[in-house]
Amino acid sequence: MLQLPLLVTAQLDLVLVLVSLLSLWTRLGRLSYPSSVVFDEVYYGQFVSLYMNRIFFVDDSGPPLGHMILALGAYLGGFDGNFVWNRIGADYPCSVSVWSLRLLPALCGALCVPLVYLLTLELGFSHLSALGAALLLLL
């Protein structure tokens, strides 16, 4: 039976919250800049376009689930797959939502920072060591 009064306690790690907010700010800020194709977008953008056009394949660059997850993010952002990813520096047309194409990888990168903090604590290191590891990944 449930006894009254019911007592609930919670702990809040302010360093974890601060590190998480900093990582979200640094990774998600200015996602739309620049509005042209950068570095790996040439390579992964081709995969996204192929999946958006329902052409499924397996290549040597890695498991296809990662490419499909990127394509899901592009699909949810309204990308139709009709863009030629031919060179770095090519401008995106107005119909392509650059922010939605870059959101999922940036969010995963932002979540790695608090994960490293928690993993370092779980390995038995001090909070200062965990903060140092998280800051190294953050910066």
Residue pairs with C-beta under 8 A, 6 or more apart in sequence:
15 117
15 127
15 130
15 131
16 114
16 117
16 118
19 113
19 114
19 117
19 131
19 134
19 135
19 138
20 110
20 113
20 114
22 113
22 138
23 109
23 110
23 111
23 112
23 113
23 114
23 134
23 138
24 110
26 110
26 138
27 106
27 107
27 109
27 110
28 103
28 106
28 107
28 110
31 98
31 99
31 102
31 103
31 106
32 98
32 99
32 102
35 91
35 92
35 98
36 89
36 90
36 91
36 92
37 45
37 85
37 87
37 88
37 89
37 90
37 91
37 92
38 88
39 88
41 85
41 88
41 101
42 85
42 86
42 87
42 88
43 61
43 85
44 67
44 70
45 83
45 85
45 101
46 85
47 59
47 67
47 70
47 71
48 67
48 70
48 71
48 74
48 79
48 81
48 101
49 81
49 82
49 83
49 85
50 56
50 57
50 81
51 67
51 68
51 71
51 81
52 71
52 74
52 75
52 79
52 80
52 81
53 81
56 64
57 64
58 64
69 104
70 101
70 104
70 105
72 104
73 100
73 101
73 103
73 104
74 81
74 100
74 101
76 100
77 97
77 99
77 100
77 101
77 103
78 97
78 100
79 96
79 97
79 100
79 101
80 95
83 92
83 93
83 96
84 90
92 98
112 137
113 134
113 137
113 138
114 134
116 130
116 133
116 134
116 137
117 130
117 131
117 133
117 134
118 130
120 129
120 130
120 133
120 134
121 127
121 130
125 133
